[in-house]
Amino acid sequence: MPKKQNNGIEINVLTEYISERSNPLKKRYFFAYHITIQNKSNSPAKLLSRYWHITDAEGNTEEVRGPGVVGHQPRLEEGESFEYTSFCPLTTEFGVMHGLFNMIRDNGQKFDAIIKPFKLAVPFSIN
């Protein structure tokens, strides 16, 4: 579980392969990623926007930018967290994502909360 704390913001990521929405014969692999953002600082912070950099197993990249996350721009008081789940389709069985959340404090200080790289991978079993 990747974890990174910066400027008092801790970000935890859990990933999951969604087999029922995937179709390997058509090179469609569907992943969910569950994000928890926790404010461990002593001042509120609001998430303004997000940036994702996605790389598949063939080296193809995609960048995603936008306001908030899943339609929200949460403002987190000290100790508060915000959780959400989103999805990422890939054409390969493996990929990597990393990114950042653009944040702002009540005093106007802007900063980026960095999200370390995390894997999206189809689980394999060895018999």
C-alpha positions as a Markdown table, in Angstrom:
| # | Residue | x | y | z |
|---|---|---|---|---|
| 1 | Met | 0.0 | 0.0 | 0.0 |
| 2 | Pro | 1.8 | 3.2 | -1.1 |
| 3 | Lys | 1.8 | 5.9 | 1.5 |
| 4 | Lys | 3.2 | 9.4 | 1.3 |
| 5 | Gln | 2.9 | 12.3 | 3.7 |
| 6 | Asn | 3.7 | 15.8 | 2.5 |
| 7 | Asn | 2.8 | 19.1 | 4.1 |
| 8 | Gly | 0.8 | 17.1 | 6.6 |
| 9 | Ile | -1.3 | 15.4 | 4.0 |
| 10 | Glu | -1.1 | 11.6 | 4.0 |
| 11 | Ile | -2.3 | 9.7 | 1.0 |
| 12 | Asn | -3.0 | 5.9 | 1.1 |
| 13 | Val | -3.7 | 3.9 | -2.1 |
| 14 | Leu | -5.2 | 0.4 | -2.5 |
| 15 | Thr | -5.8 | -1.1 | -5.9 |
| 16 | Glu | -8.0 | -3.8 | -7.2 |
| 17 | Tyr | -8.4 | -5.7 | -10.5 |
| 18 | Ile | -12.1 | -5.7 | -11.6 |
| 19 | Ser | -12.4 | -9.0 | -13.5 |
| 20 | Glu | -16.1 | -8.7 | -14.2 |
| 21 | Arg | -15.6 | -5.4 | -16.1 |
| 22 | Ser | -12.4 | -6.7 | -17.9 |
| 23 | Asn | -12.1 | -8.6 | -21.2 |
| 24 | Pro | -8.6 | -9.9 | -21.8 |
| 25 | Leu | -9.6 | -11.2 | -25.2 |
| 26 | Lys | -10.2 | -7.6 | -26.2 |
| 27 | Lys | -7.2 | -6.3 | -24.3 |
| 28 | Arg | -9.4 | -4.5 | -21.8 |
| 29 | Tyr | -8.3 | -4.6 | -18.1 |
| 30 | Phe | -10.3 | -2.6 | -15.6 |
| 31 | Phe | -8.8 | -1.5 | -12.2 |
| 32 | Ala | -10.2 | 0.4 | -9.2 |
| 33 | Tyr | -8.1 | 2.5 | -7.0 |
| 34 | His | -9.2 | 3.5 | -3.5 |
| 35 | Ile | -7.7 | 6.7 | -2.1 |
| 36 | Thr | -7.7 | 8.0 | 1.4 |
| 37 | Ile | -6.5 | 11.5 | 2.0 |
| 38 | Gln | -5.9 | 12.5 | 5.6 |
| 39 | Asn | -4.9 | 15.9 | 7.0 |
| 40 | Lys | -2.3 | 15.2 | 9.7 |
| 41 | Ser | -1.3 | 18.9 | 10.0 |
| 42 | Asn | -2.7 | 21.5 | 12.4 |
| 43 | Ser | -4.4 | 23.6 | 9.7 |
| 44 | Pro | -7.2 | 22.9 | 7.3 |
| 45 | Ala | -6.5 | 22.1 | 3.7 |
| 46 | Lys | -8.7 | 22.0 | 0.6 |
| 47 | Leu | -8.2 | 19.8 | -2.4 |
| 48 | Leu | -8.4 | 22.0 | -5.5 |
| 49 | Ser | -7.5 | 19.7 | -8.4 |
| 50 | Arg | -5.8 | 16.4 | -9.4 |
| 51 | Tyr | -3.1 | 15.3 | -11.8 |
| 52 | Trp | -2.5 | 11.6 | -12.8 |
| 53 | His | 0.2 | 10.2 | -15.0 |
| 54 | Ile | -0.7 | 6.7 | -16.1 |
| 55 | Thr | 1.7 | 4.3 | -17.9 |
| 56 | Asp | 0.8 | 0.9 | -19.3 |
| 57 | Ala | 3.1 | -2.1 | -19.7 |
| 58 | Glu | 3.9 | -1.1 | -23.3 |
| 59 | Gly | 5.1 | 2.4 | -22.2 |
| 60 | Asn | 2.0 | 4.2 | -23.4 |
| 61 | Thr | 1.2 | 7.2 | -21.2 |
| 62 | Glu | -1.8 | 9.2 | -20.4 |
| 63 | Glu | -2.2 | 12.3 | -18.3 |
| 64 | Val | -5.4 | 13.3 | -16.5 |
| 65 | Arg | -6.1 | 16.7 | -15.0 |
| 66 | Gly | -9.2 | 18.1 | -13.5 |
| 67 | Pro | -10.9 | 19.9 | -10.6 |
| 68 | Gly | -11.4 | 18.0 | -7.4 |
| 69 | Val | -11.8 | 14.2 | -7.2 |
| 70 | Val | -15.0 | 12.4 | -8.2 |
| 71 | Gly | -16.9 | 15.7 | -8.2 |
| 72 | His | -15.7 | 16.9 | -4.8 |
| 73 | Gln | -13.2 | 19.4 | -3.5 |
| 74 | Pro | -13.0 | 18.3 | 0.1 |
| 75 | Arg | -11.8 | 20.7 | 2.8 |
| 76 | Leu | -10.1 | 18.7 | 5.6 |
| 77 | Glu | -9.8 | 19.9 | 9.1 |
| 78 | Glu | -7.0 | 18.6 | 11.3 |
| 79 | Gly | -7.3 | 14.8 | 11.6 |
| 80 | Glu | -10.1 | 14.5 | 9.0 |
| 81 | Ser | -10.0 | 12.2 | 6.0 |
| 82 | Phe | -11.7 | 11.9 | 2.7 |
| 83 | Glu | -12.0 | 8.6 | 0.9 |
| 84 | Tyr | -13.0 | 7.8 | -2.7 |
| 85 | Thr | -12.8 | 5.2 | -5.3 |
| 86 | Ser | -12.1 | 5.7 | -9.0 |
| 87 | Phe | -11.3 | 3.6 | -12.0 |
| 88 | Cys | -8.6 | 3.1 | -14.7 |
| 89 | Pro | -9.0 | 1.0 | -17.8 |
| 90 | Leu | -5.8 | -0.3 | -19.4 |
| 91 | Thr | -5.1 | -2.2 | -22.6 |
| 92 | Thr | -2.3 | -4.2 | -20.8 |
| 93 | Glu | -2.3 | -6.4 | -17.7 |
| 94 | Phe | 0.0 | -4.1 | -15.8 |
| 95 | Gly | 0.4 | -0.4 | -15.4 |
| 96 | Val | 1.6 | 2.3 | -13.0 |
| 97 | Met | 0.0 | 5.5 | -11.8 |
| 98 | His | 1.4 | 8.5 | -9.9 |
| 99 | Gly | 0.3 | 12.0 | -9.5 |
| 100 | Leu | -0.6 | 14.8 | -7.1 |
| 101 | Phe | -3.4 | 16.8 | -5.5 |
| 102 | Asn | -3.2 | 20.6 | -5.7 |
| 103 | Met | -4.1 | 21.8 | -2.2 |
| 104 | Ile | -4.7 | 25.2 | -0.5 |
| 105 | Arg | -4.6 | 26.2 | 3.1 |
| 106 | Asp | -7.1 | 28.7 | 4.6 |
| 107 | Asn | -4.3 | 31.3 | 4.6 |
| 108 | Gly | -3.9 | 31.0 | 0.8 |
| 109 | Gln | -0.8 | 28.8 | 0.9 |
| 110 | Lys | -0.9 | 26.4 | -2.1 |
| 111 | Phe | 1.0 | 23.2 | -2.2 |
| 112 | Asp | 1.1 | 19.8 | -4.0 |
| 113 | Ala | 0.4 | 16.6 | -2.1 |
| 114 | Ile | 2.5 | 14.0 | -4.1 |
| 115 | Ile | 1.1 | 10.5 | -4.8 |
| 116 | Lys | 3.9 | 8.0 | -5.1 |
| 117 | Pro | 3.7 | 5.5 | -8.0 |
| 118 | Phe | 1.4 | 2.5 | -7.5 |
| 119 | Lys | 0.9 | -0.6 | -9.5 |
| 120 | Leu | -2.3 | -1.7 | -11.4 |
| 121 | Ala | -1.8 | -5.4 | -12.0 |
| 122 | Val | -3.9 | -8.4 | -12.9 |
| 123 | Pro | -3.3 | -11.0 | -10.1 |
| 124 | Phe | -1.9 | -14.3 | -11.3 |
| 125 | Ser | -1.9 | -17.6 | -9.5 |
| 126 | Ile | 0.7 | -20.3 | -10.0 |
| 127 | Asn | -0.6 | -23.9 | -9.7 |
